[in-house]
Amino acid sequence: MTYEERLQNVSVLGAAGKMGSGILLLTAIEMTDLSLKPGNKGKTFVLNAIDVSAEGLAGLMKYLRGQVRKVAEKKTVWLRKMYADRDDLVENYDIIDEYVFDVLNVVRPVTTMAAAYQSNLIFEAVSENRALKVKLLGDIDKNNGNNPWFFTNTSSVPIKLIEKEAGLEGRVLGFHFYNPPAVQRLVELIITGKTLAEVEDFARNYAKNLKKIIVPSNDFAGFIGNGHFMRDALHGMKEATALAEEKNIPLYKAIYMVNKVTQDYLVRPMGIFQLIDYVGIDVVQFILNVMNPFVEDEELSHDLLDKMMLQGVKGGQKSSGAQKDGFLKYKGGRFTAIWDVHKQEYIDLDSFKDECDEMLGELPSSVVAWKSVIRNKKKDDLLAAFFNDLKTSADLGAAMAIKYGLKSKAIGEKLVSDKVAKETDHVNTVMLTGFFHAYGPVNNFFD
């Protein structure tokens, strides 16, 4: 079966979700672009958007319409060539409208799994629930006579377990998009010892056509991305708990301080507690629970997550993309308060921010902001100067940053020594591309 033939009938499970909608958008565009090429004219391309929520699917189609129009506006020159035989399409807006129609015409929104029984390729983007993934993929395979291939978007479940338990020997791999898939360029590719060569080859071609950067990860729970992020998050929670005890301050103040250090001092796009909120406290806890049974030399859990969950504070994002309140309370894209796990209420930032900032100390004059340095050609020199100043500072914030940077490096190096990542460059690429860090965790800045 050729690349084009494989993509003539595709299904996306969890299509209305945050990840599934992006995967569906990218795949719908790829399928439509294939259908417009001269050799494929007249061939039918079907993309089943499968989700349990009919309301979610309705919202999905609205999302697709808007996103496809933006894509079409950026490639009108190419589209004019593809529609050259259409005399009725004169103006650019005619061509754009036709392309939007063609892409949406490929998509079939459905709430029944049976739609996947004719597919050659299935993308799975449901929740990080091993049993659910196994059941869905196994049921499809039993009812599908095409020996379909399965690409799971799991960020934590070992692929070999899904492969074995669903009976998909050689026909499943991990194809982990980063959020949001339509924007993020990174894909973690995870194969097992049984993955068929043609399945991997197709995955690499598909990623290339989508202009994605592939980083291979060995098949270990959490892979590279969550392997680093989850441990980084645990370190942040441990540091906040220890700081509160050491300085005899409320935990919410310590959370603010660690969040500030991990953003401003480590030059990251957001602090570690803000990142946990973005992903979702419930999601972070769930992924840690998935990973924990597979590690022997560490405990991947923290009671602070348990307390937040018991108190009903989960973070995550609304369907609109707006941030839900978690460790931090958000308003207009900024956080304005910190959750107090003891009083079970948010404490306004203005009531304690100055006190905490004074405890941390002044940032050196060489400080650089993430936005200003991320694309600066001299960023390594700027970062080295700033971090060198931190190393010579006696302030609390500087000491916390150096300790955190060294821990982040140790986590990255351990991923390589544990054979999760094949090399440190892979760890750095995942954090640079998937998490938008200004520099990779495995570096010499903090030594």
C-alpha positions, -999 to +999 in steps of 0.1 A: +000+000+000+014+034-010+016+065+012-014+079-006-034+047-004-027+045+034-042+079+038-073+074+018-092+062+048-081+074+082-097+077+117-089+099+146-101+088+180-108+116+205-111+140+176-129+167+195-102+169+222-074+193+226-049+170+210-072+151+186-085+183+170-050+194+161-041+159+147-073+159+127-066+194+113-031+184+102-042+151+087-072+166+069-050+192+052-024+165+042-052+143+028-068+171+009-034+182-005-028+147-017-063+146-033-056+178-053-024+164-070-030+154-106-024+117-101-050+115-073-078+134-090-110+114-086-098+093-056-119+094-024-102+105+008-121+099+041-111+111+075-134+099+103-135+123+133-146+100+161-156+113+195-182+105+221-193+141+223-217+153+195-214+188+209-176+186+208-177+175+172-199+204+163-173+227+178-146+208+160-160+216+126-162+253+135-125+251+146-115+234+114-132+259+092-114+288+108-080+271+109-082+258+073-090+293+060-058+306+077-038+278+061-053+285+027-045+322+028-008+313+032-006+290+002-028+306-024-001+304-050+002+266-047-036+263-046-040+283-078-018+257-095-038+228-080-071+244-092-057+255-125-083+234-144-112+252-126-124+281-148-150+290-122-123+298-095-110+333-105-103+353-075-081+342-045-112+342-023-129+318-047-099+294-044-097+298-006-134+290-002-131+260-025-101+247-005-120+251+028-149+232+013-126+204+001-109+200+034-141+199+054-156+175+028-129+150+037-139+150+074-168+127+086-177+136+122-192+105+140-198+092+175-195+055+167-164+034+166-176+014+137-165+042+114-129+031+120-135-005+108-126+005+072-097+027+080-061+019+070-046+042+096-059+051+131-047+080+152-055+076+189-057+107+210-079+097+240-070+102+277-038+087+292-057+056+302-039+024+293-069+001+296-091+025+275-064+027+248-060-011+247-098-017+245-104+008+217-075-002+196-081-039+202-118-037+193-111-018+161-085-043+150-108-072+156-135-056+134-111-042+107-100-066+080-074-042+066-046-049+092-046-012+100-017+007+115-022+025+148-005+058+159-010+064+196-005+100+209+002+086+244+028+107+263+034+081+290+022+046+284+048+021+271+040+012+235+050-024+239+022-029+265-004-014+241+010-036+213+009-068+234-024-063+252-043-051+221-028-078+198-013-053+174+021-069+169+043-047+148+014-024+137+015+003+164+039+030+174+040+060+196+035+093+176+035+119+204+025+153+191+031+183+214+003+207+224-010+223+203-002+199+174-010+225+147+017+248+161+042+226+179+069+212+155+080+184+178+069+148+175+084+120+197+085+088+178+085+056+198+088+021+183+090-013+199+113-043+190+085-056+168+075-024+149+073-031+112+099-011+092+072+001+068+051+015+097+081+035+109+089+046+073+054+059+068+055+077+102+087+095+092+073+105+058+041+117+073+060+138+098+082+152+071+052+163+050+038+180+081+072+197+086+076+182+120+108+176+138+111+139+149+130+130+181+132+092+187+126+080+222+131+046+236+100+028+248+100+037+285+071+051+304+070+089+300+095+089+272+117+119+270+093+149+273+074+137+303+104+119+316+120+153+321+090+175+328+075+153+354+107+150+374+113+188+370+078+194+383+084+171+413+116+189+421+097+222+420+072+209+445+099+195+468+118+228+467+087+248+476+078+225+505+114+226+518+116+264+514+084+269+533+097+248+562+132+262+562+121+299+561+090+293+582+067+308+557+033+297+543+036+272+514+018+296+490+047+321+494+072+294+487+052+283+456+053+319+443+091+321+449+099+288+432+076+297+403+094+331+399+128+315+401+120+289+374+107+316+351+127+347+356+160+333+369+161+302+347+148+322+316+118+299+308+085+308+291+066+301+323+073+291+359+071+254+369+038+258+388+023+278+359+033+250+336+018+224+359-015+244+358-013+246+320-010+209+316-035+203+344-028+192+380-050+162+374-031+153+342+003+156+359-008+134+388-023+108+363+009+107+342+030+103+373+008+074+384+013+058+350+051+062+351+057+053+388+053+015+385+081+014+359+108+030+379+127+013+407+151+039+421+127+069+427+092+077+438+073+097+412+046+112+434+040+142+457+014+147+484+009+184+473-008+171+441-030+148+462-040+177+484-049+199+454-070+172+438-088+165+471-096+202+473-109+202+437-082+225+423-072+210+390-059+236+366-060+227+329-076+247+301-112+256+292-126+247+257-119+283+247-082+278+255-083+300+285-064+289+316-083+274+345-072+282+380-048+258+397-018+265+419-022+300+405-053+321+399-055+337+365-071+368+351-065+383+317-036+360+310-018+368+342-019+352+376-032+373+405-032+349+435-018+317+449-038+288+463-033+282+501-038+245+507-043+251+544-070+278+542-082+263+509-086+297+493-066+320+470-043+346+486-040+378+466-005+383+451-003+419+461-005+410+497+028+392+498+047+396+465+070+424+477+080+404+508+089+373+487+107+393+461+128+409+488+137+375+502+148+363+468+170+394+462+177+415+432+182+400+398+216+409+383+217+437+358+227+411+332+192+395+334+176+385+301+140+379+295+128+347+277+110+367+250+140+388+242+166+360+241+147+330+225+156+340+189+187+361+197+217+349+178+239+358+208+217+341+233+243+317+245+267+345+254+239+365+271+227+335+291+263+326+301+269+361+314+236+361+334+241+327+349+277+335+358+265+365+377+239+343+395+267+319+405+286+347+422+256+361+439+248+355+476+211+360+472+185+333+479+170+335+444+203+330+427+212+300+449+178+284+442+182+290+404+217+273+403+204+244+423+174+240+400+195+243+369+219+216+381+189+193+390+174+198+355+207+189+340+209+157+362+174+147+351+184+150+314+216+131+319+198+103+338+173+099+309+203+091+287+220+068+313+187+050+318+185+046+280+152+065+277+169+090+253+197+078+230+218+110+235+217+143+253+210+162+221+176+144+220+168+156+255+178+191+247+158+191+214+127+180+231+129+207+258+139+234+233+113+225+207+085+209+227+087+231+258+101+263+241+130+265+265+157+290+256+184+264+262+186+226+267+188+213+303+221+194+296+245+223+295+275+239+314+258+271+324+253+261+361+285+241+367 
